[in-house]
Structures are given as structure tokens and as C-alpha cells.
Amino acid sequence: FGLKESRFELFVVTLRLDRYLFIGDACFETNIFTIMDGKGNNNSVCSVANGAIDREACQKSWFAVYVQVKCEKKTAQKLRALGYEVFVPVQEEIHQWSDRRKKIEVIVIPMVVFLKVTTSELKEIEKFSYIYSVLKYPGSKIAAVIPDKQIEQFKFMLGNCDSEVLIEPFKVIKGAKIRVVRGALRGVEGQISRNGVNGFKLNISIDNLACASVEISIQDCELI
């Protein structure tokens, strides 16, 4: 594409980020990075690989990939070294031996690593030998997108709660929607459910994958 001298006087700057080209709010997959002015004085040519705006390919979203058991951290290190944003859920547990106690970091969801990448990047990552598969929508071949808010709340829960975070298979939680208004988990939203006779649990969903829950005091919550 080019610029006509008679119609453009201002500078147009194109920025390459990884494999993508951004012009204003439009996004193209490209192999060339260039800066040209409105009169085309640099005589630069910009090659757009897909020939069309592809906003979805440029949008980074959270996905879950399955990896070899006990290789979650090692896989995350490899992916981070390649420049990808990675999240491996962990929490600390105290293990008791006959002669000592030790705090250890435990993987919360075995064999799962979360990635925030574009759909094009995900297709490349799927080819890596240490990636078994990608979490997909039920009955579909399309990779399941996990909402940013769910990942943010899950991270916050793991980093701030005083009790163990429990993970269950994904299910639709039936219960009132609440917001924590006091304590370490203030601001977290989810569904409330019974935990035994007198206790309650705060549940947050990770779409198509799991449900994370933690004990909560009903006095620290409000209905929303």
C-alpha cells in the first residue's frame, strides 16, 4: 500500500511488534518494518503478509496448555526464555517430617501452564515437543480463551489467601454471587457455596478447566 502526496502531509509511523504491524488501530501480519512520511520520501515498501486487517490475531489472550507431569516449571522457563508471558499456579505448603518442618512450593493444577499469547503464537507453541495439547472448548477444535479477570482473580487468591486453595474440575457453580469486602481477599468476586455444616467457600471459575475455592467468612462478603 502507498501514500498519495496530494492527500497526506502528516507523518505515518508503522511499528513492528514481533510478527505484527500496527498502523493506528489497525493490525497486519507482516515481515517488514518501516517508517515513511506522508509524501513517501523514503520510498519504503511495506509488505503485509495476510493482506488484510487481522485484529484477532494481534490480540493477546490467556490460554491453557497441557505439559508433561512435574514439568510445569521447566516448561514455563523455556517459554519465558522465548519471550512469552507465562503463569504457573503454585502455593506454599508446610510438610512435616519426623525431625523437621519445611515450606515447599506446590503446583496447584498439575500438567497445566497458562500463556498470554496471540492465536498465531499459540499455533507455533503447539508444535513444541514439550507441549502435549491446548485446552479447547468442549466438542470443538478451537482453543479456549480464559478471561483476563479470571486469571487476575486466581493469581490474587493464590497470593493473598490465608488458607489452602482447592482445585476441582470445572463446573457451573450454583450460588449467590458475592464480593469480598474485608480481609486479605478484598475485591475478589465469585459464587458462595456451603463448606460443611457451618462453613462457606468462595468459588471462582477458570472457564473450561477448573474451579478454585477457598474458605471464607460470610461476614466479610456482600451480595452483588
Buried (B, 14 or more C-beta within 10 A) or exposed (E): EEEEEEEBEEEEEBEBEEBBBBBEEEBBBBEEEBEBBBEBEEEBEBEBBEEEBBEEBBEBBBBBBBBEEEBBBEBBEBBEEEEBEBBBBBBEEEEEEEEEEEEEEEBBBEBBBBBBBBBBBBEEBBEBEBBBEBBBEEEEEEBBBBEEEBBEBBEBBBEBBEEBBBBEEBEEBEBEEBBBBEBBBEEBBBBBBEBEEEEBBBBBBBBBBBBBBBBBEEEBBEEE
